[in-house]
Amino acid sequence: MIDVIIQSLLLILLLVLNVLAIQLKDLLYSVIMLGGASITLAVIFYMLQAPDIAITQAAVGAGVSTVLFIIAVSRTRREE
């Protein structure tokens, strides 16, 4: 029963992080929210007993993609 509650809370957190990533005006903050969503998804995969997919999601989704997005955002001009 407690697993269902934790998974539901993680899914709500995932939804909130993704909506925040869409709504934020600053691209760097959006990338950070997407990285948090990727970590949350990796935790969900781990709780669903898929550790290989969780490790891949954490490495590629949260690690490599976030770094590439940050590099891309840093190479653009920011308008205040």
Secondary structure, 3 states (H helix, E strand, C coil): CHHHHHHHHHHHHHHHHHHHHHHCCCHHHHHHHHHHHHHHHHHHHHHCCCHHHHHHHHHHHHHHHHHHHHHHHHCCCCCC
